[in-house]
Amino acid sequence: MTERALRLGTRRSKLAMAQSGHVADAVRQLTGRPVELVEITTYGDTSREHLAQIGGTGVFVAALRDALLAGEVDFAVHSLKDLPTTPHPDLVVAAIPRREDPRDVLIAPAGTTLDRLPRGARVGTGSPRRAAQLHAYARSHGLDLTCVPIRGNVDTRVGYVRKGELDAVVLAAAGLNRIGGTEELIGSLALDHLPVDSVLPAPGQGALAVECPASDAGLVAALSALDDPHTRVAVTAERSLLAALEAGCSAPVGALADLLADDPGHGQAVTEMRLRGVVGTTDGSTLVQLSTTGPVPTSHDEAMALGRVLADEMLAKGAAGLMGERAL
């Protein structure tokens, strides 16, 4: 008798369907069971308001979690940066697969890179984090640009540049990589990977979270085979920083944990992790940017502690005043 198909809850966007499809393939191989995608529309998908106005990127998660709790789906796939930092008491992130490229990319007309944007360039992004760092970069490099808030899927955003409505847009490299067909999508436009020294990504950017009910021990165990320990400790530290700053998913906070080897050119073992964080005003006039390096965490608690240590240092440097109103 064939086992019942596992139901994977996913948002309906092209990107969400692509990344859920990758996870579904991996789960089929792991378990030998069929997996069907169940498309769920979230409030974040239907609202045209900016994310900060509708509660941050957590609005992409609520409907999927409701479906999990109601037993309508067996597990769900989220972009990790969309997940609230506070764990859900009845759900567990059973796996965080190996991370895709965490960097942001600038898409602009051919021959245009971040440092070659025309004077008065209008750059599309819906992210306060990107706006803060792009404006700060412009200030420090004698450039003149304005960030324009945009929403929409990847095709829509790239279309703004293709039609000449914007001079450039900034997207996550991971999304482009997962969708595939980047050359077709971009066409004659240029794609410039932004160095993390200039623009730190969102905490958890490029990583996926595979979530299921905590009560389903068998499924938790099966899905955990997809987990990448290095990715998990890195994003745990980044999200711990975000949580300790008491900042929401849409706050202008960037973070990236790098795993460092003694001698990366000769296959040496990874021994240290560097966590970098940034908080800034969206006009780029003030940034607090710090880093800390320590042994690679060997547990969830150690990764959380690393994030809290850096957050404390950033708060001492005035980070709290750069994020607007904070939760009390």
C-alpha positions in Angstrom: 0.0 0.0 0.0 1.4 3.4 -1.0 2.0 5.8 1.8 0.0 9.0 1.8 1.7 11.9 0.1 3.3 14.5 2.4 1.7 17.9 2.0 4.2 20.7 1.8 2.7 24.2 2.4 4.2 27.0 0.3 3.5 30.5 -0.8 2.3 30.9 -4.4 5.1 33.2 -5.7 7.4 31.9 -8.4 10.3 32.0 -5.9 8.5 30.3 -3.1 7.3 27.5 -5.5 10.9 27.1 -6.8 12.5 26.8 -3.4 9.7 24.6 -2.0 10.1 22.4 -5.1 13.8 21.9 -4.3 12.9 20.8 -0.7 10.1 18.5 -2.0 12.6 16.7 -4.3 15.0 16.2 -1.4 12.3 14.9 0.9 11.1 12.5 -1.7 14.6 11.1 -2.0 15.0 10.9 1.8 11.7 9.3 2.6 10.6 7.5 -0.5 7.2 9.1 -0.1 5.4 11.3 -2.6 5.3 15.0 -1.7 2.7 17.4 -3.0 2.8 21.2 -2.9 -0.1 22.9 -1.3 -0.3 26.6 -2.4 -1.3 29.0 0.3 -1.9 32.7 -0.1 -0.6 34.9 2.7 -1.6 38.5 3.6 1.9 39.6 2.7 1.3 38.3 -0.9 -2.1 40.1 -1.4 -1.3 43.5 0.3 0.3 46.2 -1.7 1.3 48.2 1.3 5.0 48.4 2.4 6.1 45.6 4.7 6.8 47.9 7.6 3.2 49.1 7.5 1.6 45.6 7.6 3.8 44.1 10.3 7.1 43.2 8.7 7.9 40.1 6.8 6.2 37.9 9.4 3.1 38.5 7.4 4.4 35.9 4.9 4.5 33.2 7.5 1.2 33.4 9.5 -1.0 31.7 7.0 1.4 28.8 6.5 1.7 28.3 10.2 -2.1 28.4 10.5 -2.3 25.6 7.9 0.3 23.6 9.8 -1.5 23.9 13.1 -4.9 23.0 11.5 -3.4 19.8 10.0 -4.0 21.1 6.4 -0.3 20.6 5.5 2.4 18.4 7.1 5.3 20.8 6.8 6.1 24.2 5.3 9.1 25.9 3.7 9.9 29.5 4.5 12.6 31.9 3.6 14.3 32.0 7.0 14.6 35.8 6.9 10.7 35.9 6.9 10.4 33.9 10.2 9.9 35.8 13.4 12.8 35.3 15.8 10.6 34.1 18.6 10.0 30.3 18.2 6.5 29.1 17.9 5.6 26.8 20.9 3.9 24.1 18.8 6.1 24.2 15.8 9.8 23.3 15.2 12.3 24.2 12.5 13.3 20.7 11.7 15.9 21.6 9.1 17.8 24.6 7.8 19.4 23.3 4.5 22.7 24.5 3.2 22.5 28.2 2.5 22.5 29.8 -0.9 24.6 32.9 -1.7 23.5 35.4 1.0 24.6 38.5 -0.9 22.4 41.2 -2.5 22.7 42.0 -6.2 22.2 45.2 -8.2 20.4 44.9 -11.5 21.0 47.9 -13.8 21.6 48.7 -17.5 24.7 47.1 -19.1 28.0 48.6 -17.9 26.5 49.9 -14.6 27.8 48.8 -11.2 27.1 50.2 -7.8 30.0 52.7 -8.0 29.0 53.7 -11.6 25.4 54.6 -11.0 24.4 57.9 -12.7 24.1 61.0 -10.6 20.6 61.2 -9.1 20.1 57.4 -9.7 16.7 56.0 -8.5 17.3 52.6 -7.0 14.3 50.3 -6.2 14.2 48.3 -2.9 11.5 47.6 -0.4 14.1 47.0 2.3 15.0 49.7 4.9 18.2 47.7 5.6 19.3 48.0 2.0 18.3 51.6 1.8 20.3 52.5 4.9 23.5 50.8 3.6 23.1 52.0 0.0 22.6 55.6 1.1 25.6 55.3 3.5 27.7 53.8 0.6 26.7 56.7 -1.6 27.6 59.3 1.0 31.0 57.8 1.5 31.8 57.5 -2.2 30.5 60.8 -3.4 27.5 59.3 -5.2 24.0 60.7 -5.4 21.2 58.2 -5.3 17.7 57.8 -3.9 16.1 54.6 -2.8 12.5 54.1 -4.1 10.2 51.7 -2.2 9.0 48.8 -4.4 7.1 45.6 -4.0 6.3 42.7 -6.4 7.9 39.6 -7.7 11.3 39.3 -9.3 10.0 39.8 -12.9 8.1 43.0 -11.8 11.1 44.5 -10.1 13.5 43.8 -13.0 10.8 45.2 -15.3 11.2 48.6 -13.6 14.8 48.8 -14.9 14.0 47.3 -18.3 11.3 50.0 -18.9 13.6 52.8 -17.6 11.3 53.6 -14.7 14.2 53.0 -12.3 18.0 53.2 -12.8 18.5 50.0 -10.8 16.9 47.5 -8.4 18.4 45.4 -5.6 17.4 41.8 -5.1 18.7 38.8 -3.1 21.1 36.6 -5.1 19.7 33.5 -3.5 16.2 34.1 -5.0 17.7 34.6 -8.5 19.7 31.4 -8.2 16.8 29.3 -7.0 14.4 30.5 -9.7 17.0 29.8 -12.4 17.0 31.2 -15.9 18.7 34.4 -14.7 20.2 35.1 -18.1 16.7 35.1 -19.7 15.3 37.2 -16.9 18.1 39.8 -16.9 18.6 39.9 -20.7 20.8 42.8 -21.7 20.9 44.2 -18.1 23.9 43.9 -15.8 24.0 42.0 -12.6 26.5 43.2 -9.9 27.0 41.2 -6.7 27.3 43.7 -3.9 30.2 42.9 -1.5 29.1 42.3 2.0 31.7 44.9 3.2 29.4 47.4 1.5 25.9 45.9 2.0 25.4 43.3 4.7 22.5 40.9 4.0 19.4 40.5 6.2 19.9 38.0 9.1 19.3 34.5 7.6 19.2 35.7 4.0 19.8 32.9 1.5 18.7 30.2 4.0 15.4 28.2 4.1 13.5 27.0 7.1 11.7 23.7 7.0 9.0 23.8 9.7 6.6 21.2 11.0 4.5 20.4 14.1 6.7 19.6 17.1 4.3 16.8 18.0 5.2 14.8 14.8 8.5 13.2 16.0 8.8 10.9 13.0 8.5 13.8 10.5 10.9 16.0 12.6 13.5 13.2 12.5 13.0 12.6 8.8 13.3 16.3 7.8 16.3 16.8 10.1 18.4 14.9 7.6 18.2 18.0 5.4 19.8 20.2 8.1 23.2 21.8 7.5 24.9 22.3 10.9 27.2 25.1 9.7 24.3 27.0 8.2 22.2 26.5 11.3 24.8 27.9 13.7 25.6 30.9 11.4 21.9 32.0 10.9 21.2 31.3 14.6 23.9 33.8 15.6 22.5 36.3 13.0 18.9 36.0 14.2 20.0 36.1 17.8 21.6 39.5 17.1 18.3 40.7 15.5 16.3 39.5 18.4 18.6 41.0 21.0 18.3 44.4 19.2 14.5 43.9 19.6 14.2 44.7 16.0 11.5 43.3 13.6 12.1 41.5 10.3 11.7 44.8 8.4 14.1 46.9 10.6 17.2 48.3 9.0 19.5 45.5 10.4 22.0 43.6 8.5 24.0 40.6 9.8 26.3 37.9 8.4 28.2 35.1 10.1 31.2 33.8 8.2 32.8 30.5 9.0 36.6 31.0 8.9 39.3 28.4 8.2 42.9 28.5 9.5 44.1 28.3 5.9 41.2 28.3 3.5 43.4 27.7 0.4 44.6 24.4 1.8 41.4 22.7 3.0 42.0 23.5 6.6 39.2 22.9 9.1 36.8 25.7 10.0 37.7 26.9 13.4 36.2 30.3 13.9 33.1 32.3 13.1 33.0 36.0 12.4 29.7 37.7 13.0 29.1 41.2 11.5 26.2 43.4 12.2 24.9 46.8 11.0 22.1 49.1 12.0 21.5 52.4 10.3 19.1 55.2 9.6 17.4 54.7 6.3 19.0 57.9 4.9 22.4 56.4 5.6 23.5 59.4 7.7 24.4 57.2 10.7 25.5 53.6 10.8 26.6 51.4 13.7 28.6 48.6 12.2 30.6 46.1 14.4 31.9 42.6 14.3 33.1 39.9 16.7 35.0 36.6 16.1 35.0 33.5 18.2 35.2 29.7 18.1 32.5 28.1 15.8 29.5 27.5 18.1 28.9 23.9 18.9 25.4 24.3 20.2 22.3 26.5 19.8 23.0 28.3 23.1 26.6 29.2 22.0 25.4 30.6 18.7 22.7 32.6 20.5 25.3 33.9 22.9 27.5 35.2 20.1 24.6 37.2 18.6 23.7 38.7 22.0 27.3 39.7 22.7 27.5 41.7 19.4 24.1 43.2 19.9 25.1 44.5 23.4 28.2 46.1 21.8 26.0 47.7 19.1 23.4 48.9 21.6 26.3 50.5 23.6 27.3 52.4 20.4 23.8 53.8 20.0 22.1 51.2 17.7 18.8 51.4 19.6 18.2 55.0 18.5 18.6 54.1 14.8 15.7 51.7 14.5 12.8 53.8 15.3 10.4 52.8 18.0 11.5 49.6 19.8 9.4 47.1 21.7 9.4 47.7 25.5 
